[in-house]
Amino acid sequence: MKKTIRLALITASLATASQAAPFMAIGDSAELFLTGSLGVRYDDNIFLAKSKTNDTIFNITPGLELDFGKNSQLQGSLTLNYSWETYSDNSNLNTDLLGSDFVSKYDDGKMKLGFNAGYHELNQNNADVRVANGLVRRDIFSLGANGEVEISQITAVGAAISYNNENYKRVGYTDSESVTIPLNFYYKWTPKVDLSVGYTYTDYSVDFGQDSKDHFFNVGARGEFSPKFTGKLAVGLLTRKLDGADPTTGKRGGDESTFGIDSSFSYEVTPKTSLQFGASNMYGTSPQGQQQRNLTVNGMVMTKIDEQWSVNAGLSWRSIDYFTRTDDYYELTLGGTYVVSSNIRIIGGYTYRQYDSDISASEFKNNVFSISAFLRY
């Protein structure tokens, strides 16, 4: 649920960026904002276990946001926040967590460049990471850079590189590092739609389990397919080459191939209502070092009722193929936002989770109700 709340708060902060006055102006193009959130949620299954344990959790998250490059080709932002989580009944789970992100972009019309870095401390269970009567603490560090250059009026080349490191503080979970490098060639089919030919290389290494190298050869399209329909699509052959021994089966090496897809779309139903949906089919490695094939389908509807009220509803399904069994994970979200002023928003939400598996002990159901206030001044 924390991830859902954070995404909602980030969305709210971006939406108010053009309205909220900064706490401090630094020169002509940089602004410093004070940010913060105060929230409470009721969770009827805090460990995401078959046998439920409920609790009420309070969250306080003060922070800072520095925006620079206003109205210039080079723009960016740096955010820093510190979160305190307090459990009413299970005080041994109380924790404080640090989070920080840096994002920048450059665009001169012919060349686009981007850079991002992030560090986040987490102490929350999810569908892949959970233990009975406890939470899984880990740190995630990420770096990324991307660029796109126009070769001619109808062609362009794009490339990127991303690095991700996960460090677990609990025995039984493997630290991991991954490097992903996508390369794409774009051809302008119409003034608003590009066709693409691409290749993505991913190197994934773990402390125990099997290291892997993925190759995704794909074709696709991106852009505005109609005045109300936009998005991107890549489909093709996805191959995974394995090294080392599987911690569950003892199997060493081997290759796997499947149909790969990566897509996201947006459709304007009405001027105030939009539908976002997408699908992906990619390989993965669980935090326990097990090989996975993940098929994910998701959708979300967002409606702006008036200048103060907006609501959303989302549904996602993930099929997790472990090659010896297939688990299913469902998540339903309902949310609403009330704009108090350009500086304050109130966000409420409900999340339902369900995990089905051939292993009965792995199954769970979860209901979470939350409300939070977000400040950006």
Buried (B, 14 or more C-beta within 10 A) or exposed (E): BBEBBBEBBEBBBEBBBEEBEBBEEEEEBBBBBBBBBBBBBBBEBBBBBBEBBBBBBBBBBBBBBBBBBEEEEEBBBBBBBBBEBBBEEBEEBEBEBEBBBBBBBBBEEEEBBBBBBBBBBBBBBBBBBBBEEBBBBBBBBBBBBBBBEBEEEEEBEBEBBBBBBBBBEEEEBBBBBBBBEBEBBBBBEEEEBBBBBBBBBBBBBBEEBBBBBBBBBBEBBBBBBEEBEBBBBBBBEBBBBBEBBBBBEEEEEEEBEBEBBBBBBBBBEEEEBBBBBBBBBBBBBBBBBBBBBBBBBBBBBBBBEEEEEBBBBBBBBBBBBBBEEBBBBBBBBBBBBBBEEBBBBBBBBBBBBBBEBEEEEBBBBBBBBBBBBBBBB
